[in-house]
Amino acid sequence: MTQNVDRETVVSRLLGTDDILILSHKNPDGDTIGSSAALCKALQHLGKTAAVLCSDPIPAMYDYMQITVYDGSFTPAFVVAVDVAGIQLFGDHNNIQDYAEHVDLCIDHHGSNSGYAYETLVDDRAAAAAELLTELIPQMGVELTPEIAACLYTGVATDTGCFRFTNTTANTHLAAAKLIEAGADVEKLNERLFECRSHARIQAEKMALESLEFYYEDRCALICLTWDQIQAAGVAGAELEDLTSIPRSIEGVEVGLTLRQQKDGSYKISVRTGHDTNACNIARRLGGGGHPRAAGCEISGNLDNAKHAILEEVKKELD
């Protein structure tokens, strides 16, 4: 069982160790990558050896972060996971499981965190792990440089849908203000993260919209992309993350579901809900988790089985 620790303990652990490996979750998004990159740069600023490891390739859209990817050149003495709520979210590639079962410290903002690490700092009031690190890194005695600020802003902005989602708080805006003051170029970052769409991404969105279905008197909307469609479009996984907002954006829809098939045939399911429905309750009953308005899970089996399983849980929550 994990030991829940405070921020002072986290800072003490990070300052008191070296040869640090930072783990991100599979299918990396802006928060897990931005937070990992920022922490890595902060530790390197302190003269420590640190690198980032992810099961899946880091999307090219984040290449401005210039992330130090772990290449095996040092033996990790301390393992930190950032924005990873459960051990099943690490993935299976790049030998990440060699380290996932021995995580010394987890820094997370998911209330559903399973407590897999030896020590855990979870603050589910934070909109993103990057929001937590915006406070932790200065407490480590490291200045928020423009490079670190850009990484952290990426995490905060992407996990809040550019400050549109309900997880956005006054503290989130204060964190963003600190990052802007530190030199994050928000105009360029917002354009890259939210306004630029590749041809492949548009093709994927077109296919997803063609799959649109409504359930429960139109209170639930569902879209789906198969692995063959994703491959045909040639779109990177990170570019598909914002598809999850489409079903819930439809007038009258309380629950929006996005089903995305993975290479192994399983379905990654994203759940987005309005104020009257708890997304985390839906996902948790299928082995997932997340936040009250945004959560997710994975289901094995064919598409019909995945739809049936998630829709049954949606029905329970709507009833």
GUMARPA-226631 format. One line per field, with one value per residue (C-alpha): residue in three letters; x negated, z negated, y. Coordinates in steps of 0.5 Angstrom, whole numbers. Each point is the difference from the previous one (the first is absolute). Example, Ala and Ser with C-alpha at 12.3 -4.5 7.8 and 13.67 -1.06 7.14 Angstrom:
<sites>
r = ala ser
x = -25 -2
z = -16 2
y = -9 7
</sites>
This chain:
<sites>
r = met thr gln asn val asp arg glu thr val val ser arg leu leu gly thr asp asp ile leu ile leu ser his lys asn pro asp gly asp thr ile gly ser ser ala ala leu cys lys ala leu gln his leu gly lys thr ala ala val leu cys ser asp pro ile pro ala met tyr asp tyr met gln ile thr val tyr asp gly ser phe thr pro ala phe val val ala val asp val ala gly ile gln leu phe gly asp his asn asn ile gln asp tyr ala glu his val asp leu cys ile asp his his gly ser asn ser gly tyr ala tyr glu thr leu val asp asp arg ala ala ala ala ala glu leu leu thr glu leu ile pro gln met gly val glu leu thr pro glu ile ala ala cys leu tyr thr gly val ala thr asp thr gly cys phe arg phe thr asn thr thr ala asn thr his leu ala ala ala lys leu ile glu ala gly ala asp val glu lys leu asn glu arg leu phe glu cys arg ser his ala arg ile gln ala glu lys met ala leu glu ser leu glu phe tyr tyr glu asp arg cys ala leu ile cys leu thr trp asp gln ile gln ala ala gly val ala gly ala glu leu glu asp leu thr ser ile pro arg ser ile glu gly val glu val gly leu thr leu arg gln gln lys asp gly ser tyr lys ile ser val arg thr gly his asp thr asn ala cys asn ile ala arg arg leu gly gly gly gly his pro arg ala ala gly cys glu ile ser gly asn leu asp asn ala lys his ala ile leu glu glu val lys lys glu leu asp
x = 0 -3 -1 3 -5 0 -3 -6 -2 1 -5 -5 0 -1 -6 -3 -1 -3 0 8 4 7 6 5 7 1 3 -3 4 -2 0 -4 -5 -1 0 -5 -5 1 -2 -6 -2 0 -4 -5 0 -2 -6 4 0 7 4 7 3 6 3 2 -3 0 5 -4 5 -4 -7 -1 -1 -7 1 -5 2 -3 -5 -3 -6 1 3 6 0 6 7 5 7 3 8 0 7 -1 -6 4 -1 -7 0 -4 -6 -7 -1 5 2 -7 1 8 0 -5 2 -3 5 6 2 7 7 5 4 1 -8 -1 -6 -5 -6 -3 1 6 1 8 3 7 1 -5 2 -6 -7 -3 4 -3 -7 0 0 -5 -5 -1 0 -6 -4 1 2 5 -4 4 -1 3 5 2 0 5 4 1 3 4 3 2 3 5 1 -3 3 7 2 3 -7 -2 -1 -2 -7 0 0 -5 -5 1 -2 -6 -2 1 -4 -5 -1 5 2 8 1 -4 1 8 -1 -4 5 7 0 -4 3 -4 4 0 3 6 1 0 5 4 0 2 6 3 0 4 6 5 3 4 5 -6 -3 -6 -4 -6 -5 -5 -7 -2 -8 1 3 -6 -5 4 0 -7 1 -4 3 -1 4 6 0 5 5 3 3 4 6 1 0 7 6 4 -6 -1 -5 -5 -4 -6 -2 -7 -3 -7 -5 1 8 2 4 -2 6 0 6 2 6 5 1 5 -4 -6 -5 -5 6 1 -7 -2 5 -4 -7 -1 0 -1 4 7 1 -6 -2 -2 0 -3 5 -3 5 3 4 7 -3 -3 6 4 -4 -1 7 3 -4 2 7 -1 -3 6 5
z = 0 2 -5 1 0 0 4 -4 0 7 1 -6 4 7 -3 -4 6 7 6 1 5 1 3 4 2 6 6 -3 0 -1 -8 -1 5 -2 -7 1 4 -5 -6 4 2 -7 -3 6 -2 -7 3 -1 5 3 6 2 2 4 2 7 4 -2 5 5 -2 -6 3 -3 -7 2 -5 -2 1 -4 4 -5 -1 -8 -5 -3 -8 0 4 0 4 2 2 -1 -4 1 1 6 4 1 6 2 4 -1 -6 -4 -4 -3 -3 -1 -6 -4 0 -5 0 4 1 3 0 1 -6 3 -1 -2 -5 4 -2 -7 -1 3 1 3 0 4 -1 5 7 3 -3 3 -4 -6 3 1 -8 -1 4 -3 -7 3 1 7 4 5 7 6 2 -6 0 7 -2 -6 4 5 -6 -3 7 3 -6 -1 7 1 -7 2 -4 -7 -3 1 -6 -3 -2 7 3 -5 2 7 -1 -4 6 5 -5 1 7 3 7 0 7 3 -5 1 7 0 -5 2 7 4 3 5 6 -3 -6 4 3 -6 -3 6 -1 -7 1 5 -5 -5 -4 -5 -6 -6 4 2 -6 2 6 2 6 2 3 2 0 8 1 -5 5 6 -2 -2 -7 -6 -6 -4 6 -2 -7 1 4 -7 -1 7 -3 -6 4 3 -3 -5 -1 -7 2 5 2 5 1 3 2 -2 4 -4 1 -6 -1 -3 -3 -2 -4 0 -4 -2 -7 -2 2 -3 5 -5 -2 7 1 -7 1 6 -3 2 -4 1 -2 -1 7 4 -1 4 0 4 3 3 5 7 1 -2 -6 -2 2 -4 -6 -1 2 -6 -4 3 -1 -8 -1 4 -3
y = 0 7 5 7 6 7 5 1 -7 -1 6 -3 -7 3 5 -6 -5 -1 -4 1 -3 3 -4 3 -4 -4 4 6 7 7 -1 -6 2 7 -1 -6 5 6 -4 -3 6 3 -6 1 7 -2 -4 -7 -6 0 -3 -1 -7 -2 -6 3 5 8 3 5 6 0 0 7 -2 -4 -5 -5 -7 -5 -4 -5 4 0 -5 4 0 4 -1 6 -1 6 1 -8 -2 -8 -5 -2 6 0 -5 -5 2 3 -5 5 -5 -2 7 1 -6 4 7 4 7 1 7 1 3 -5 -2 -7 -1 -8 1 -4 4 0 7 4 8 0 7 -1 7 2 0 -3 -3 5 5 -4 1 7 1 -6 2 7 -4 -4 7 0 6 -1 1 1 -7 -3 5 -2 -8 2 5 -6 -5 5 3 -7 -3 6 0 7 2 -2 -6 0 -3 7 4 7 -3 -3 7 2 -6 2 8 -3 -3 6 4 -5 0 -5 3 -2 3 -5 -6 1 0 -6 -4 3 3 -4 -7 -4 -3 -7 3 3 -7 -3 5 -1 -8 1 4 -5 -5 5 -3 2 -4 1 5 4 1 -4 1 -5 0 -5 -1 -7 -2 -1 7 3 -3 2 7 0 4 0 -2 7 3 -4 2 6 -4 -2 7 -1 -4 4 6 -2 4 -4 -5 -2 -6 0 -6 -1 -7 -1 -6 -2 -4 -6 0 3 6 7 3 7 3 7 2 6 3 -5 -7 -2 -3 -3 -4 -3 -1 -3 -6 -2 0 7 7 7 7 1 3 -3 -8 -6 -7 -6 -6 -6 -4 3 6 -2 -3 7 4 -5 0 8 2 -5 4 7 -2 -2 7 4 -4
</sites>
